[in-house]
Amino acid sequence: METKDFIQAQFDFLQIALLKITDGLNSEELAWRPGTGNPIAFLLLHIARSEDINISARLQGKTQVWVSGEWYKKYGLTQEETTFGWTEEKLVSFKYPSLKEMLDYAAAVHVETTKYVSTLDVGELERVVNLSYLGEIPIGKLFARTIIHLSGHIGEISYIRGLKRGINQ
């Protein structure tokens, strides 16, 4: 298996997991917060934004799907919104779109990720990008960080779903 195939398999798995753990959730469940934690709806937005920002903007220097697909309008947010640093007040008061719309944005980002990953070669994975919050980092390591970051949030969604619905519900 080539490295790019392994990377793509991880992003495919994350997309499948996202669909599975959100299946059947209603708007009340999407907005529910365990204590002062993040609601599932926010985590869905954050997962898609994180992948879009890292893959489209940081790795390719392209316009994010968030902007090119005008997803920011569907969320009632700005083009510059990253979802990093939201206050508790914003988490509580924000009106999230439907589950379908949130999953549609995640799917659109996944399509763009797939296009990019299909073009990768070993040399590209060793190319270094400079990120303000990480310094210089090879693309291969940024892929690893992104996959781990998204996996952690998918685990959070699964946990919150379990807290709200009960085990295996």
C-alpha positions as semicolon CSV with decimal commas, in nm:
position;residue;x (nm);y (nm);z (nm)
1;M;0,000;0,000;0,000
2;E;0,131;0,341;-0,093
3;T;0,143;0,613;0,172
4;K;-0,120;0,820;-0,008
5;D;-0,355;0,520;-0,010
6;F;-0,307;0,479;0,364
7;I;-0,380;0,850;0,421
8;Q;-0,690;0,829;0,203
9;A;-0,811;0,520;0,389
10;Q;-0,792;0,717;0,714
11;F;-0,997;1,007;0,578
12;D;-1,249;0,761;0,428
13;F;-1,281;0,586;0,762
14;L;-1,335;0,918;0,940
15;Q;-1,611;1,011;0,694
16;I;-1,783;0,673;0,741
17;A;-1,754;0,701;1,121
18;L;-1,901;1,051;1,112
19;L;-2,204;0,929;0,919
20;K;-2,251;0,630;1,149
21;I;-2,230;0,816;1,480
22;T;-2,462;1,095;1,368
23;D;-2,723;0,867;1,208
24;G;-3,069;0,945;1,339
25;L;-2,970;1,230;1,569
26;N;-3,233;1,501;1,603
27;S;-3,181;1,874;1,648
28;E;-3,222;1,854;2,028
29;E;-2,954;1,584;2,050
30;L;-2,722;1,779;1,820
31;A;-2,751;2,089;2,041
32;W;-2,731;1,907;2,379
33;R;-2,420;1,977;2,586
34;P;-2,282;1,754;2,858
35;G;-2,226;2,011;3,131
36;T;-2,014;2,285;2,979
37;G;-1,882;2,064;2,696
38;N;-1,924;2,111;2,325
39;P;-2,249;2,007;2,155
40;I;-2,233;1,751;1,876
41;A;-2,340;2,015;1,624
42;F;-2,039;2,230;1,707
43;L;-1,806;1,931;1,685
44;L;-1,944;1,847;1,338
45;L;-1,874;2,200;1,222
46;H;-1,530;2,202;1,385
47;I;-1,430;1,869;1,229
48;A;-1,519;1,987;0,879
49;R;-1,360;2,330;0,931
50;S;-1,038;2,174;1,065
51;E;-1,004;1,942;0,766
52;D;-1,093;2,221;0,521
53;I;-0,848;2,469;0,674
54;N;-0,561;2,219;0,694
55;I;-0,603;2,049;0,359
56;S;-0,735;2,327;0,135
57;A;-0,570;2,636;0,279
58;R;-0,258;2,525;0,462
59;L;-0,143;2,238;0,244
60;Q;-0,262;2,350;-0,098
61;G;-0,286;2,727;-0,059
62;K;-0,632;2,707;-0,217
63;T;-0,959;2,874;-0,132
64;Q;-1,137;2,670;0,133
65;V;-1,454;2,479;0,045
66;W;-1,613;2,692;0,321
67;V;-1,568;2,996;0,095
68;S;-1,586;2,850;-0,258
69;G;-1,908;2,663;-0,176
70;E;-2,042;2,957;0,026
71;W;-2,098;2,729;0,326
72;Y;-2,032;3,020;0,559
73;K;-2,360;3,174;0,438
74;K;-2,553;2,856;0,521
75;Y;-2,414;2,875;0,874
76;G;-2,465;3,250;0,904
77;L;-2,095;3,299;0,977
78;T;-1,809;3,488;0,816
79;Q;-1,566;3,358;0,556
80;E;-1,293;3,393;0,819
81;E;-1,465;3,175;1,084
82;T;-1,240;2,890;1,198
83;T;-1,440;2,757;1,500
84;F;-1,131;2,787;1,716
85;G;-1,184;2,972;2,044
86;W;-1,565;2,984;2,061
87;T;-1,698;3,109;2,392
88;E;-1,954;2,921;2,595
89;E;-2,205;3,194;2,511
90;K;-2,153;3,141;2,137
91;L;-2,179;2,762;2,174
92;V;-2,515;2,801;2,350
93;S;-2,668;3,074;2,134
94;F;-2,554;2,964;1,786
95;K;-2,828;2,831;1,556
96;Y;-2,678;2,532;1,378
97;P;-2,805;2,420;1,035
98;S;-2,970;2,081;0,992
99;L;-2,771;1,761;1,031
100;K;-2,801;1,707;0,656
101;E;-2,649;2,047;0,578
102;M;-2,364;1,990;0,824
103;L;-2,291;1,646;0,676
104;D;-2,311;1,792;0,325
105;Y;-2,037;2,041;0,412
106;A;-1,823;1,763;0,562
107;A;-1,878;1,555;0,246
108;A;-1,780;1,847;0,020
109;V;-1,458;1,889;0,220
110;H;-1,394;1,513;0,196
111;V;-1,424;1,530;-0,184
112;E;-1,158;1,802;-0,198
113;T;-0,933;1,611;0,043
114;T;-0,964;1,300;-0,176
115;K;-0,868;1,498;-0,487
116;Y;-0,556;1,633;-0,316
117;V;-0,448;1,305;-0,158
118;S;-0,474;1,130;-0,496
119;T;-0,200;1,361;-0,628
120;L;0,046;1,303;-0,344
121;D;0,390;1,155;-0,388
122;V;0,658;1,088;-0,128
123;G;0,834;1,416;-0,205
124;E;0,518;1,615;-0,138
125;L;0,479;1,450;0,203
126;E;0,827;1,574;0,295
127;R;0,757;1,932;0,182
128;V;0,767;2,168;0,481
129;V;0,498;2,426;0,552
130;N;0,529;2,700;0,812
131;L;0,231;2,732;1,043
132;S;0,214;3,008;1,299
133;Y;0,100;2,776;1,578
134;L;0,335;2,482;1,497
135;G;0,631;2,636;1,318
136;E;0,779;2,439;1,031
137;I;0,621;2,097;0,981
138;P;0,639;1,841;0,699
139;I;0,310;1,782;0,521
140;G;0,316;1,415;0,621
141;K;0,317;1,515;0,988
142;L;0,038;1,766;0,935
143;F;-0,171;1,489;0,781
144;A;-0,104;1,277;1,090
145;R;-0,197;1,563;1,325
146;T;-0,514;1,634;1,127
147;I;-0,625;1,270;1,129
148;I;-0,560;1,239;1,503
149;H;-0,741;1,568;1,570
150;L;-1,047;1,462;1,373
151;S;-1,046;1,115;1,528
152;G;-1,048;1,264;1,876
153;H;-1,351;1,478;1,797
154;I;-1,534;1,185;1,639
155;G;-1,471;0,998;1,964
156;E;-1,619;1,294;2,154
157;I;-1,932;1,281;1,939
158;S;-1,969;0,910;2,004
159;Y;-1,929;0,966;2,379
160;I;-2,180;1,253;2,387
161;R;-2,427;1,047;2,186
162;G;-2,388;0,767;2,440
163;L;-2,438;1,003;2,732
164;K;-2,755;1,141;2,575
165;R;-2,909;0,820;2,437
166;G;-2,748;0,544;2,638
167;I;-2,503;0,282;2,528
168;N;-2,531;0,154;2,169
169;Q;-2,839;0,365;2,098
